[in-house]
Structures are given as structure tokens and as C-alpha cells.
Amino acid sequence: MTWQVGDRSEGRTKRTLAAWQPPAEAEFKGFYGTADGRGGVAIIEVDSAATLACTTAPWTPRLDFTVTPILSIEEGSATSGEGIAFLESVA
């Protein structure tokens, strides 16, 4: 997941930082802020899209999120191989 900060005023930033707590249902594997202070990146493991939505919902008034699911390279390669096999079987 990546995010961009909307309102970067001092008061808004202080309030956001004071209120943030990682939710118990989401396991943060990596959590990074950009050097320019305009956003960040998090790698989060969740059990469902609903859990992810609950993780971001409190912050949507302040942050613009982009969520991209990822797979291990092994899973992604296997999935790609299955897709190619399917296409070859119907071509």
C-alpha cells in the first residue's frame, strides 16, 4: 500500500501522528515514510479485503491510498504459468 498526504499543515500532521495506532488485525511487515514527507509505503498482511478497508478507513480523510495486492515470486510465477497453460489449451 502507498499513500500520499493531502493536508500537510502542522496541526493536521500532529493530530494524525498522535491518533495513529496499528490495528491488531493487520500485520505490518514493513512501514516506511518518504524522505520528502509527502507519503509512504507499507507492506501489510491481512486476512481479507474487509480488514484492509478497516485499516485504511480512519485515515481516508487525510491520506490518499493506493492498494496493490502482491504475491511471492513463487506464487506469481505459478499463477502466470497456469494462465499460459490455459491459453495454450484453448488456442
MOJO-V113037 format. One record per residue. RES is the residue in one small letter. SS is DSSP state (helix for helix, strand for strand, loop for the rest). Layout:
BEGIN
res={RES | RES}
ss={SS | SS}
END
This chain:
BEGIN
res={m | t | w | q | v | g | d | r | s | e | g | r | t | k | r | t | l | a | a | w | q | p | p | a | e | a | e | f | k | g | f | y | g | t | a | d | g | r | g | g | v | a | i | i | e | v | d | s | a | a | t | l | a | c | t | t | a | p | w | t | p | r | l | d | f | t | v | t | p | i | l | s | i | e | e | g | s | a | t | s | g | e | g | i | a | f | l | e | s | v | a}
ss={loop | strand | strand | strand | strand | loop | loop | loop | loop | helix | helix | helix | helix | helix | helix | helix | helix | helix | helix | loop | loop | loop | loop | loop | loop | loop | strand | strand | strand | strand | strand | strand | strand | loop | loop | loop | loop | loop | strand | strand | strand | strand | strand | strand | strand | loop | loop | loop | helix | helix | helix | helix | helix | helix | helix | helix | helix | loop | loop | loop | loop | loop | strand | strand | strand | strand | loop | loop | loop | loop | loop | loop | helix | helix | helix | helix | helix | helix | helix | helix | helix | helix | helix | helix | helix | helix | helix | helix | helix | helix | loop}
END
